[in-house]
């Protein structure tokens, strides 16, 4: 894609945030788009947000499960940016109009105490960098009509980022077996999905290492205080106005998100 096309695609996505009206799949409008193009479109939006005063507070890893990779026909995860406005308090109503077609998924959020910069990051480096973990819910959303997304669409759309809800029970890595940690996801008091940390690239730590080594060559580091969402432990479920969704993660705690009616 030429620079004008990249800017036009980014403008279309930015307009969807403002109007609440999703756009046609980018892969249909720009059939020549590559993965590199999709990240350029994402970065164009990030520059626009930062210019308007947004602060990058972390990153997310998407497509971290084998099921999602098979669904989209890819063999690697993707990543997106988390800005300060994406973070919401648990138990407090989140404005439903913030989203277009939200889904929600449970994750183990990493909060960093040290800078982590690739390439060459190892599991040992990642463990040293993590200050604590938190139970978390991620609201994923799509500015693409009816979630008809290809890998190009979701990357361009900031990895389908929507919102983050962090629980308030920090746990040390030494006290949690991330890979074996089981999770139960509830919607309005009923069990909706179950899963475990191992669904996330074998371990959520693997997703953290992948992220650091992927964005490092681009000149981007994960900074102290950054939150990293490594990927969902279960399938994402639809979240409607008035819904209350909770996740309980063994050894870490619980977190609850409420979407306003």
For each residue, the residues with C-beta under 8 A, 3 or more apart:
1: 5 6 9 30 32 33 34 37 40
2: 5 6
3: 6 7
4: 7 8
5: 1 2 8 9 30
6: 1 2 3 9 10 37 40 41 44
7: 3 4 10 11 44
8: 4 5 11 12
9: 1 5 6 12 13 26 29 30 33 41 44 156
10: 6 7 13 14 41 44 45 48 156
11: 7 8 14 15
12: 8 9 15 16 23 26 29
13: 9 10 16 17 23 41 45 143 156 157
14: 10 11 17 18 45 48
15: 11 12 18 19 23
16: 12 13 19 20 21 22 23 100 143
17: 13 14 143
18: 14 15
19: 15 16
20: 16 97 100
21: 16 100
22: 16 100 101 142 143 144 145 146
23: 12 13 15 16 26 29 143 144 145
24: 28 29 144 145
25: 28 29 144 145 148 149 150 153
26: 9 12 23 29 30 33 38 41 144 150 152 153 156
27: 30 31 33 150 152 153
28: 24 25 31
29: 9 12 23 24 25 26
30: 1 5 9 26 27 33 37
31: 27 28
32: 1 37
33: 1 9 26 27 30 37 38 41 152 156
34: 1 37 38 152
35: 38 39 151 152 155
36: 39 40
37: 1 6 30 32 33 34 40 41 152 156
38: 26 33 34 35 41 42 151 152 153 155 156
39: 35 36 42 43 155 156
40: 1 6 36 37 43 44
41: 6 9 10 13 26 33 37 38 44 45 155 156
42: 38 39 45 46 80 81 155 156 157 158 159
43: 39 40 46 47
44: 6 7 9 10 40 41 47 48
45: 10 13 14 41 42 48 49 158
46: 42 43 49 50 56 81 158
47: 43 44 50 51
48: 10 14 44 45 51 52
49: 45 46 52 54 83
50: 46 47 53 54 55 56
51: 47 48
52: 48 49
53: 50
54: 49 50 83 84 85
55: 50 83 84
56: 46 50 59 81 82 83
57: 82 83 84 86 87 225 226 227
58: 81 82 222 226 227 228 229
59: 56 79 80 81 82 211 215 222 226 228 229
60: 79 80 81 82 138 159 161 164 228 229 231
61: 64 77 78 79 159 207 208 210 211 228 229 230 231
62: 68 77 78 79 80 140 154 159 160 231
63: 68 69 72 74 76 77 78 151 154 159 231
64: 61 68 77 199 200 201 207 230 231 232
65: 68 69 199 200 201 231 232
66: 69 70 199
67: 70 71 235
68: 62 63 64 65 71 72 232
69: 63 65 66 72 73 74 75 76 77
70: 66 67 73
71: 67 68
72: 63 68 69 149 150 151 154
73: 69 70 151
74: 63 69 78 151
75: 69
76: 63 69
77: 61 62 63 64 69 201 207 210 211 231
78: 61 62 63 74 151 154 155 159
79: 59 60 61 62 159 211 214 215
80: 42 59 60 62 155 158 159 160 161
81: 42 46 56 58 59 60 158 161
82: 56 57 58 59 60 86 87 161 164 227 229
83: 49 54 55 56 57 86
84: 54 55 57 87
85: 54
86: 57 82 83 161 162 163 164
87: 57 82 84 163 164 165 166 227
88: 92 94 163 164 165 257
89: 92 165
90: 137 165 166 167 168 255 256 257
91: 256 258
92: 88 89 258
93: 258 259 260 261
94: 88 98 139 163 165 257 258 259 260
95: 98 260
96: 99 241 259 260 261
97: 20
98: 94 95 162 163
99: 96 102 139 141 162 163
100: 16 20 21 22 141 142 143
101: 22 141 142 146 147
102: 99 139 140 141 162 163 238 239 259
103: 139 140 141 236 237 238 239
104: 137 138 139 140 236 237 239 245 257
105: 137 138 140 185 232 233 234 235 236 237
106: 135 136 137 183 185 193 195 232 233 234 247 249 255
107: 136 137 138 200 204 229 230 231 232 233
108: 133 134 135 136 176 178 181 197 200 204 230 233 249 252
109: 133 134 135 136 164 166 227 228 229 230
110: 130 133 204 208 227 228 230
111: 130 131 132 133 134 170 225 226 227
112: 115 116 129 130 131 222 223 224 225 226 227 228
113: 129 130 131 132 224
114: 128 129 131 224
115: 112 129 221 222 223 224
116: 112 121 125 126 129 208 212 221 222
117: 121 212 216 221 222
118: 121 212 213 214 215 216 217
119: 213 216 217
120: 213 216
121: 116 117 118 125 126 209 212 213 216
122: 125 126 209
123: 126 127 205 206 209
124: 127 128
125: 116 121 122 128 129 209 212
126: 116 121 122 123 129 130 205 208 209 212
127: 123 124 130 173 205
128: 114 124 125
129: 112 113 114 115 116 125 126 222
130: 110 111 112 113 126 127 133 173 208
131: 111 112 113 114 224
132: 111 113 170 171 172 173
133: 108 109 110 111 130 170 171 172 173 176 178 252
134: 108 109 111 166 167 168 169 170 171 252 253 255
135: 106 108 109 166 167 169 247 248 249 252 253 254 255
136: 106 107 108 109 164 165 166 167 229 247 255
137: 90 104 105 106 107 164 165 245 247 255 256 257
138: 60 104 105 107 161 162 163 164 165 229 232
139: 94 99 102 103 104 162 163 164 165 239 257
140: 62 102 103 104 105 160 161 162 236
141: 99 100 101 102 103 160 161 162 163
142: 22 100 101 147 149 153 154 157 160
143: 13 16 17 22 23 100 157
144: 22 23 24 25 26 147 148 149 153 154 157
145: 22 23 24 25 148
146: 22 101
147: 101 142 144
148: 25 144 145 153
149: 25 72 142 144 153 154 157 160
150: 25 26 27 72 153 154
151: 35 38 63 72 73 74 78 154 155
152: 26 27 33 34 35 37 38 155 156
153: 25 26 27 38 142 144 148 149 150 156 157
154: 62 63 72 78 142 144 149 150 151 157 159 160
155: 35 38 39 41 42 78 80 151 152 159
156: 9 10 13 26 33 37 38 39 41 42 152 153
157: 13 42 142 143 144 149 153 154 160 161
158: 42 45 46 80 81 161
159: 42 60 61 62 63 78 79 80 154 155
160: 62 80 140 141 142 149 154 157
161: 60 80 81 82 86 138 140 141 157 158
162: 86 98 99 102 138 139 140 141
163: 86 87 88 94 98 99 102 138 139 141
164: 60 82 86 87 88 109 136 137 138 139 227 229
165: 87 88 89 90 94 136 137 138 139 255 256 257
166: 87 90 109 134 135 136 227 255
167: 90 134 135 136 252 253 254 255 256
168: 90 134 253
169: 134 135 252 253 254
170: 111 132 133 134
171: 132 133 134 175 176 251 252 253
172: 132 133 175 176
173: 127 130 132 133 176 178
174:
175: 171 172 251
176: 108 133 171 172 173 181 251 252
177: 180 181 197 251
178: 108 133 173 181 197 203 204 205
179: 196 197 198 202 203
180: 177 196 197 198
181: 108 176 177 178 196 197 249 250 251 252
182: 194 195 196 249 250
183: 106 194 195 196 197 233 234 247 248 249 250
184: 191 193 194 247 248
185: 105 106 191 192 193 194 195 234 237 245 246 247
186: 189 190 191 192 245 246 247 248
187: 190 192 237 239 243 244 245
188: 243 244 245
189: 186 244
190: 186 187
191: 184 185 186 194
192: 185 186 187 237 245
193: 106 184 185 234 235 237
194: 182 183 184 185 191 234
195: 106 182 183 185 199 232 233 234 235
196: 179 180 181 182 183 199 233
197: 108 177 178 179 180 181 183 200 203 204 233
198: 179 180 202 203
199: 64 65 66 195 196 231 232 233 234
200: 64 65 107 108 197 203 204 206 207 230 231 232 233
201: 64 65 77 204 206 207 210 230 231
202: 179 198 206
203: 178 179 197 198 200 206 207
204: 107 108 110 178 197 200 201 207 208 230 231
205: 123 126 127 178 208 209 230
206: 123 200 201 202 203 209 210
207: 61 64 77 200 201 203 204 210 211 228 230 231
208: 61 110 116 126 130 204 205 211 212 228 230
209: 121 122 123 125 126 205 206 212 213
210: 61 77 201 206 207 213 214
211: 59 61 77 79 207 208 214 215 222 228 230
212: 116 117 118 121 125 126 208 209 215 216 221 222
213: 118 119 120 121 209 210 216
214: 79 118 210 211 217 218
215: 59 79 118 211 212 218 220 221 222
216: 117 118 119 120 121 212 213 219 220 221
217: 118 119 214
218: 214 215
219: 216
220: 215 216
221: 115 116 117 212 215 216
222: 58 59 112 115 116 117 129 211 212 215 226 228
223: 112 115 226
224: 112 113 114 115 131
225: 57 111 112
226: 57 58 59 111 112 222 223
227: 57 58 82 87 109 110 111 112 164 166
228: 58 59 60 61 109 110 112 207 208 211 222
229: 58 59 60 61 82 107 109 136 138 164
230: 61 64 107 108 109 110 200 201 204 205 207 208 211
231: 60 61 62 63 64 65 77 107 199 200 201 204 207
232: 64 65 68 105 106 107 138 195 199 200 235 236
233: 105 106 107 108 183 195 196 197 199 200 249
234: 105 106 183 185 193 194 195 199 237
235: 67 105 193 195 232
236: 103 104 105 140 232
237: 103 104 105 185 187 192 193 234 245
238: 102 103
239: 102 103 104 139 187 243 245 257 259
240: 243 259
241: 96 259 260 261
242: 259 260 261
243: 187 188 239 240 258 259
244: 187 188 189 256 257 258 259
245: 104 137 185 186 187 188 192 237 239 256 257 259
246: 185 186 254 255 256 257
247: 106 135 136 137 183 184 185 186 254 255
248: 135 183 184 186 253 254
249: 106 108 135 181 182 183 233 252 253 254
250: 181 182 183
251: 171 175 176 177 181
252: 108 133 134 135 167 169 171 176 181 249
253: 134 135 167 168 169 171 248 249
254: 135 167 169 246 247 248 249
255: 90 106 134 135 136 137 165 166 167 246 247
256: 90 91 137 165 167 244 245 246
257: 88 90 94 104 137 139 165 239 244 245 246
258: 91 92 93 94 243 244
259: 93 94 96 102 239 240 241 242 243 244 245
260: 93 94 95 96 241 242
261: 93 96 241 242
